[in-house]
Amino acid sequence: DQSAGEQILWSEQSGPQNVDPIVWPRAASSAEIFWSGKQPTGAALNVTEALPRLHDVRYRMVQRGINAIPLQPQWCAFRPDACDMYA
């Protein structure tokens, strides 16, 4: 089963100032869904499980000189259970 996905970019709302900080992090989050789709059990993915991987991708972007915006407040990144939307 192959599925396809795309990341939308409204060109009239974008420019050089927001490609790196906004588009790449959003593309990474879309890729998480497109490539991972479901957990091995068949259950849907959830934000709590995906965020550590997305934080890692953002960290690598920043290390490579991409000015990617934070995915959530740093306080929440260090305390994932305290900011869990589903708690």
N, C-alpha and C positions, 0 to 999 in steps of 0.2 A: 504494500500500500504506500504509494507516494503521494504526498500532498505538496501543494505549492503555496507560496505566500508572497506578499509584496508589502513594502513599507511606503506609505504615501508621503509625499512632500508637496505641499501647496507652494508652488514657486512664487506666487505673488506675496507670500508671507515669509520668504526666505532670502537670504543673501549671505555674503561671506562672513558676516558677523555671527550667524547662528548655525552654519553647517557643522562645524566641529563641536561646539558646545551642546547642541540639541539633537541634530539629526543622527550622529553616530551612536550616542547612547540609546536613542529610541530604536534605531535599527538593531542594536544588540538585544534589546528586550523583545523585539519581534522575532529575531532569530531564535531566542530561547523557546518561544512557543512553536515556531515552524519546525525546528529540529527536534525538540524534546516532546512536543505534543501532549504526551501522557506519561504518567509514572509507569514503571514496569508492571504494576498491578492493574493498569488500565484506568486508574483514577486520574482525574484532571489535575494538572499542575496547580500549585498555589504560590502566592507571592512570597510567603515565608520561606519556602524551599528554594525559590528562584533567586531571591535577593542576594545571597552570598556569592553566587556565580556572577551575577550582574555587577556587584561591587568589584569583584576581581577583574572583570573585563574593563570597567571604568578605570580602575587603578592602572591597568596596563596601558590604556589609552593615554592617560596623563603622563605616565613614564615615557611614552613615545612622543610627547609633545603636543598631543591633542587636548585642547582645553575643554574637556567634557564636563558638563554640569553635574553636581552631585545628584544621585538618584533619590535621596531622602536626607533629612537632617542627620548630621554626623552622630548626634546623641542617639538616634534610633538605630543607626548602623552598628553602634557598639552595644546596644541593648535591644536586640530584635524582639525579645518577648514582651518588652515594655511598650512597644509600638505596634504590636500585632493587630491588624484591622479585624481579625476574626476572633479575638479573645473575648 
